[in-house]
Amino acid sequence: MSGPLCHCDPPKATEKRVAGSASKHHGREYWSCSTCDFFRWVDQPGTTLCAAGPPCRCGQASTLKVARTASNNGRSFWICARTGPAACRFFEWESADFPSSTPTASDRSCKKCKKAVEIRIAGKHNPKGNAGRKYYKCQACNTFEFVTAAKPEAPDASHAGSAEYVVDEITRRHLQRLFDVPFGTELGIGRDQQEESMNYDYLRVECAWRVKNAQREQRFKDFKQKLPDVPKDSRIQSNLFDAQTPLCSQLDASKNEMLLLHGTKPEHVHDILFEGLDPLLSKEGLFGTGTYLAEDAAKVDQYLTKDPEWKGNELEHELQPLHKKLYERGVKHATNIYYALVCRVALGEVAVTKDGETCAKTGKAIFQAQRRDALKKRRGRSLVAELGGKIERYREFVIFDPAALSVEFLVALKRVRHYCDCGQTAVQRTVTNGQPENFGRDILLCARRPSEGGCGFVRMLPQCYCERAAGVGFKKNGEKYFRCGSKRDFCDFKDWNFPAGKRQRGS
């Protein structure tokens, strides 16, 4: 089985190992790399992303899963990466080198005459589209029968709504670059901050989905084609340029085409995936009525609100449709996550403002009407709010035409502590000493020892909103979960993702 990708450059699949008899985790399986410092428990909660697989019938990269059936237990296979019930039926074993349990001639009998038959597999060039299907043709009575179902046609994405495909680990890492937050950046503050959160200094991409909708993609393509070229001295330079190239090829600088970020609330995500982002439905902001986008993750963070836990089985819950759409086929809800969109945007000629009313260059009014939902002719197609007027930290981009953008990715983020007090990336390890109930929990450490000039930073995870190491609670069925670590004045922190193998009372 291929494991998660390591930290090497280029990354490679890790190897599965088992903790030895001298370890307090004796017998527990883990992934590691013999070259870099990558380490992860096999039973660690969350979704493990691997390398991209062969294209499925939808034309997208497939994702790797592991069989749990008695006949193929532990065998890896590729399936469609689309979440939800509309995924295509693509299936391919990762490797042919696996003990086969395919029925022999004596294991299968003819449906008609009951005599033993030989199971065969239709070739990949089958003219009737039955490649890969198993069948038999009885030598005694000439009966022919397929023993595996036909693959349905790939789902049609041309209608309203969208198809979401879980990205591979390499794409997740490229997306992480869009959301990287430098050490010392102030998070959790600002005019648009939506809610309080625990102490955090980073936005970690937990999982992401590639969003596909042929109708909206064609609309965007047609819009961009009609845009006049932007003079070179009016083309926008963005902080995201270096990070966006691996994610979106052939961005047209002459149309001011780029990737920008949009933060949103969980209750809005399902409608956005189904209908797209519509500036006409937006509330009026400081810079007009439109869709607001940013190039800085810290700005996007101000608009985020929490999706606490999976509600896919609660039919009356407002997030049930979204959770059933995203968290299927092995994709797990990571608890206390936030959603952002990565959008492909064609800004065209832009109007630059600092006060939201007038052009920064000419001082003339930029909007057509009092409602401020469209720019005056010759003032541009979209708006850039530069620093120095109503905003001090991050510039913003506003578009007024829904055809001017296409949602490329939906990203699930975690607010986490990432840096130690030295400003270096903290090292993640596993607790092996102290109270037995904490064995297996993650812990963050300064990468340098105090004798080497390290800061002595230590944080056991998860942390509750009181900025303490979360305590351990018990459900009615005896399963463990994380809760507030205070013995009084409890905050409402909860995390159901307790380490596997330690979830029952007394374990």
C-alpha positions, 0 to 999 in steps of 0.5 A: 500500500502507498502511504502518505507523501513525505517531506523530501523534495521531490516527495515520495510515498512513505513506508509502513512500520510497526513500533517495536517491543521497547516502545510504549506503542508496541505493535502500533503501525506508523508511516515514516521516511528513511530520509526525512523526518516524516512520521505519522501514525496509521490510525491517526484521525483525519484524511490521509492524502496521497499522490494523484492516481490515474484519470478516472472516467470523469477525467480527473485524477483518482484517489487511493483507498484500501480494501477491507474485504476478507478476500483483499484486506489491505490491498490498495486501489484507485477510485474516483476522487469525487465526493458524494453519491454521483462519483463515477464507478472507476476502479483500478488496483494499485498493484497486480502483485497481491495474493489473488482470491478470484474465484476459480472454475470450481468456485463458480457454476453456470446459472442455467445448468449448474456446471463449473465455469471459468471466469474471464475478464473482458479486454481493455479494447472491448468495443461495447465498453465492457472493458474490465468486466468479469464474465463466463461462457458455459462450455456445456450449455453455451450460456453467457453472463457477466458477473460484475456490473457495467460501469455507468457513464461519467457524471454530467457536470454541465448542469447547475451545481458542481462536482467536487474532487478531493485533491492529492497531497501535492496539490494540497501542499501547493494550496497551502502556499496560498494560505501561508501566514508569516511568523508575527502576522496578527491573526484574529483581529480586524474590522471584519473578524467574525468570531473569537478563537483559540490562540493561533498563528497559522491556517493549515490546509486540512483538505481541499476539493477541486470544483468543476462545473462546465457551464460556469467554466465556459461562462468565465472563458467567454467573459475573459475572451471579450475583455480588452487587453490591459496595458502593461503599466496597468497590470496587477502584481499579486503576492500569490503569483509565485504560488499560483502557477502550479495550480492554474496554468496559462493565466493571462496577464493581459486580462489581469487574470489571477487566483484570489481568495474568498472566505465564507461561512459554512452555511453558505458553502453548499449554495455557492457550490451549487449556484456559484458566487453572485456579486448581485446577492452580496451585501454592500461593503466599504467598496460597493456591492460585489464579491470581495476577494483577497490575496492575503490569507490573514485578510480572508481569515477575518471572514471565516466562521467555524464548522464544529463537527460532522452533521451528515446524519442529522437531516434537519441540520443546515449543514447536512447537505454540505457534509453529505456532499463533501465527507464521503468515501473516506474523507473525514470531517476534521472538527473545528474547520473553516472554509475558503474558496480559491477563485480564478478571476479576470479583473480586466481594467481596474479602478483603484480607490482608497476611499471607496468613492473616488478614483485614487488617480483622478479623484473622480467618482467611480460608481454609476449609482448610489447602490454602488454595484457597478462602476462607471464606464471607462472606470474599469471592470473591477475595483482594487482597494489600496492601502492608505485610506479606509484600509490599513493592512491588506488590499482588497479586490471587488468584482461586480459581474458573476462571469468574472470569476470561476471557483477552482478549489474549496479549502478546509482550513484549521486555525493552529499554532505553527511557530514556536516562540523563536519564529521557527516552524515547531516540530510535531512529536507524540507524547510517550511519557507522563500520564498514560491517558495522554500517550499518543497525543501530538505535541509541538516542540521548539526544533532546537534544544535550550542548550542550542539557543532554543526557546523551550516552547512546548504545547500538547495538542489539542489546545482548548479556547482557554489556551490550555492542553485539552482534557479528556472526557467520556461519551455515554458509550465510553469513548473518549474525546477532548474537552476544555482542560480547565477544572472550572470555568469551562470553555465550550471546546470539543474535539471528537478526534481522539487518537485511535486505539485509545478511544475507550475508557480504560485504554 
